[in-house]
Amino acid sequence: MAVKVLVVDDSGFFRRRVSEILSADSNIQVVGTATNGKEAIDQALALKPDVITMDYEMPMMDGITAVRHIMQRCPTPVLMFSSLTHEGARVTLDALDAGAVDFLPKNFEDISRNPEKVKQLLCEKILSISRSNRRVSTYSAPAPVAAPAPTPASSSIGSYGSSAPVRPAPAPIPARTHGATASSPAPKRKAYKLVAIGTSTGGPVALQRVLTQLPANFPAPIVLVQHMPAAFTKAFAERLDKLCRISVKEAEDGDILRPGLALLAPGGKQMMIDGRGAVKILPGDERLNYKPCVDITFGSAARTYGDKVLAVVLTGMGADGREGARLLKQGGSSIWAQDEASCVIYGMPMAIVKAELADAVYSLDDIGKHLVEACI
């Protein structure tokens, strides 16, 4: 059965081009279009699409507000279109926080010049997120909370400085009745020299939920690899730094690993760890699908720290992280995977579990507290 898609954008050109690209795939059916957020809500209720593509800036009601209403009234996987700017990154992160599953850069030039590449990427995203763990009748996006006036880099939903109370984590995604579940016992304490976390689709919200549970005195350095464009990682690191008690920054070449600091791999590049306890930022290799790549960072951690790494693989499409986790496992390090029920996309963690590399499988809401138990 074809995946039913609702296309939402106030640009007639963009609606037509997206509709044409999707309709050319026999596995996808465009069932309707909308020109603003209010129409999107009405069409979502009437047409019950499997996936919605959503623009942000529209008349009458913007995309983030529409996503919140849709998640409350008829939860549906949403793919956001975003500009490749710092402001575009901030808006996209807000949309993911509101319940959107994933995003794609909105680049009119690419649509005109590289139609085949755009078609393949867009259709792959639509088909993948149609199977995501977002269509659950009891899902509700976290309600906004009171907060200081946001800065340009902060969330419009509400952010705190690092010394303020941490915003409560969103309500857990209800568990499905099949697949891998969190059944592992609580971890044993070990003197880890590094915590390494890799993730992709669903990762921004997942990382926020995990890292906000860590205390300021968390004793292990942390490295984060999130599949994300170059224009987005700085804004994402700034957002996490405002929400968390630990410090978070976009990694720069030569940054020293230290307790209570999480370094986020910059988009479009690769992050490795050297024997001095510093990170090396290298140009993105065009031969690699992912820039940054979890396998690259995990592999370098295995060479540097042997059995003293705790690696965590969170929600995401594909299998990035599996081979790096294999190297870590061979060196005696520990590997955790997020369970299927709490994943947006059970791809990367599933690859770890199927390869029998996972020492533990935990629910997203338990990973943060287990990190504290394992390291403190």
N, C-alpha and C positions, 0 to 999 in steps of 0.2 A: 504494500500500500504506500502511495506517495506521501511524503512529508508535506503537510499543509503549512504555508507560510503567509503571514500578514506583513506587508511592507509599509513602513511608516516614515514619511519624510515630507517636508513642506516644499521641496524642490521637485517640480514635475519631471525635469530631466533625470534626476537621480532615481525617482520612483520607477520611471520607465526602464532605465538601464538595469537596475537591480532586478526588476521583474523579468526582463528579457533574459538576463543571465541565468536566473533561477529556473525559468520556464523551459529553457533549453535542456535541462537535466530531467530525464524521464522519471527520476526518483523524487522529484520535487514538484509541487503544485502551488502556484500563487493563488490564494483564495480571496484576496482582497488587498486594498491599499487604504491608507489614511494620511491626511495632511497635517494633523496636529495630535497632541496627546489626548485630548478629549475624544476625538474620533477613534483613536487607537483603543481606548478603553471600551467604547461602544462596540467596535468591530471585534475585539477580542472576546467579548461576552457573546456576541451573536454568532461568530464564525467558529469559535473554539479552535484556533490554529494550533499546530504543533510547535511552531517557532514564530517569534516576532522579530523583525529587524527594526531598529529604532534609532532615529536621529535625536540629537539633544536639543538643538536650538530651533524651536517651532513656535508659531503664534498660538494664542489661547492657553496652551498648557505645554510646558517643556517635557522632554523625554524622561528626566529623572522622576518628576512627579507622576508621570504616566506609569512608569515602571512600578513605583510604590503602590499605586492603586491596583494595577494588574496583579501584583503578587498577593495582595490582600483579597481580591475578589475572584480571580480566576488564574491561579499560578501557572505561568507559561514560560518556557525558556526564552530569554531575550538576548539578541545579539546587538550590541550598540555599535554605531559608527562614530568615529572620533577623529578630530584633527590632531596632527602630530606636533602639538605645541605644549608648553608647560600648562597653560590653561586647559587645553584639551585633555591632558593627562589628569588634571584635578577633577574635571567634570566626569571623566570616564570612571575614575576611582569612586566617585560619589554614586554613579549609576550601579557599579558592581556592589557597593554597600547597600544599595536599595533593593538588590535582588537580581540584577542582570547576570547572565552566565559568562559572557565573553564579549570581546570587542574586536573591531577591525578598523584600521586607519581609513578615513574617508578622503580619498585622493582622486580627484576628477581626472588628473592627467594620466594616472595609471589605468583608469577605466578606458580611456581613449586609446592609449598607446599599447597596453598589454592585455587585451581582452581575454586571451586564453589563460594567462597566468591568474588574472583576477577571477575569472570564472571558476577555475579549479579550486583556488583558495576559498572563495565564498561558499561554493557548494559543499566542500569538505567540512567547513565550519558548521553550516546549516545541518548537515546530516549527522555530524557528531553531537552537537548540542541538543538535537531532537531526542537523543537517548540519555540526556543528562538527568540527574536526580533533582529536578526542579518542579516537575508537575506533581505536586503533593497538595491535597486540598487543605491541609492544616498549616501550610507554610505561611508565615507572616514576617515581613521585613522588620528589623528592629526599629522601634519608634525613636524619633529624634529626642535628644535630651538637652536640657539647658546647658549653655556653654558660653565662654567669652566670645566676643565678636571675632569671626574668622579672619585670619590673614589671607593674602592672596594664594598661599600655598596650602591652606588648610581646607578641611572638608566643609561644605556648606550645610552638611547635616549636623555637624557639631564636633569640635575638636578640643582637646585639652593640652596644655603644656605638660612637659615631662614631670613637673613636680606636683601636678594636680591629680586628683583621684582618677583612676582609669575608668573609661567608659565601660559600662557593662557589656559583656559579649552578647551578640545576637542569640536569639533562641535557637537551640539545636535543630537541624533539619531532621524531621521525623524519619525513623529507620524504616527501610524496606524489609520485606519478609523473606528475602533470599540473598544469597551471596555471602561473602566474608563478613563476619561481625567481630567486634572487639571482644575477644575472649582471653587475652593474655593476662597473666598476673602482673601486679605492680612490679616495676623494675628494681633491681638491686643497685645500691650506690656504688659508683666507681669514679676514680679520679680522671675524668675525661679532660683532654687538652683542647678539644674542639667539638662543637656541635655544628653539624652541617645539614641544612634543610634545602631540599629541592622540590619545586612545584611548577605547575603551569596553569591550565584552565581552572578557575575557582580559587587559585592561589592567593590573590590579594586579600580576600576576605579571610581565607584560612590562616594565612600568616598573621593577620591582625588578631585573630582570635587566639592563636597560640602565644604570640609574643606579649600580648597584654596581660598574660597570666604570670609572667616572669618578674621576680623582684629586682630592684635596682642593684642588689649585691649578687646577682647571678654569677657564679664563679668561673664559668667557662666562656671563652670567646665563641662567637657565632658567625657563620657565613651563610648567606641566603642566596639562592639562585632561583629567580622567577623569570619565566619566559615573558619578555616584555620589550617593546621598542625602546630605542635609545632615548627618545624624548620623554619617556614615562618614568624611568627608574629614579631619577632625582626627586621628582614630585612624590613618588611612592615612599621613598626613604624619609622624606620630610614629614609625610603624613604619619608614618609609623613612629617616628621620633616624638611627635607631639602626643601620640596616644599611649606610648609605652613608658614604663619606668626605667627600663634599660635604654641605652642610647642606640640610635640607628642612623647610619649614613650610607650614601652611595659610595662604594669602594673606589679609592684612587690608588694608582700604582705606588707601592711603598708603604701603604697603611699598615700599621702594626696591630696584630691581633691582641686583644686584651679582654679580661673579664668584664662582663656587663656591656659589651659593645657588639652590635650586630652589623656586619658589613654586607651590603646588598650589591651583587654583581651588576655592573652597568650594562644596560641594554646595548646590543650590537657588538659586544666585546666578550672576551673570555677571562675568567678569574681563576688563578692558580695560587697555591700556597707554597712558599719556599721554606727552606730549612732554618731561616732566621726568624720564623714566626711572623712573616710579613706576606702581604698579598701582591701578586704580580698581575697587572691588567694588560692583556695582550689584544691585538686587533682580532676582530671576528674572522674566522676562516670560512671562506665562501663554500668550502667543501662540506662544512657541517650544517645540518638543518637548523640547529638551535644556537643562537647567539644572545645570551649566554647559554652554555650547555652544562647540565648537571653532571654528566659523566666526566667532563674535563676537571671540574672542581673536586668532585669526589675522588677521582683518580690521583690528583696531586696531594690530597689530604692523606690518602693511603700511603703514598711514598714518604710523606713527611712525618706522620704521627703514628704509623703502625697500628697498634691495637687500642689507641687512646682516642678514637673518634666515635662519637654517637651521631649516626646519620639518620635523617628522617625524610621519608618520601611522602609528600602530600598529593592531593587531588591534581589531576592533569591528564591530557590526552597523550597517547603514545607510550614509549618505554624509556625515555631519557632518564638516566639515573641507574638503570639496571646494571650496566657493565661497570660503572664506577662503584656501585654497591658490591658487586662481585669482588673487585679488587680490595675493597675495605674488609669484606668478610674473610678473604684469604689471609689478610694481615691480622685478623683477630678482633676487629672493631665490631660494634653493635649496629644493627639496622632495624629501624622501626618503619612500619607502613600504616597509613591511615586506612581505616576500615571502609568497606564499600558503602555502607549505609549513610555515612556522613560525607562522602565525596560528592562533589558536583559531577566530576567525570572520573570513573574508576578505571583509569588507564595505567598511569605510572605506578601507583601502588599495586595494582593487579600484576604488573610485570614483575615486581619484586616478590610478591607472594607466590606466583606461579613458578618462579625460578628457585623457590625455597631458600630465599636469602633473608627473609624477615625473622628477626629474633622475637619480635612482638608486633601485634596488630592492635591499634588503639583507635577509639572514636576521637574525632577532632576535638571535642570538648574535654577530653582526658589527656591529650598530648602535653599541653602546657604544664599541668600539675605533675605529670609523670617526669617531665624534664627536670622539674625542681627536685622531685624525690630522687632522681638518678644522680644529680650533680651536686646537691647541697648536703 
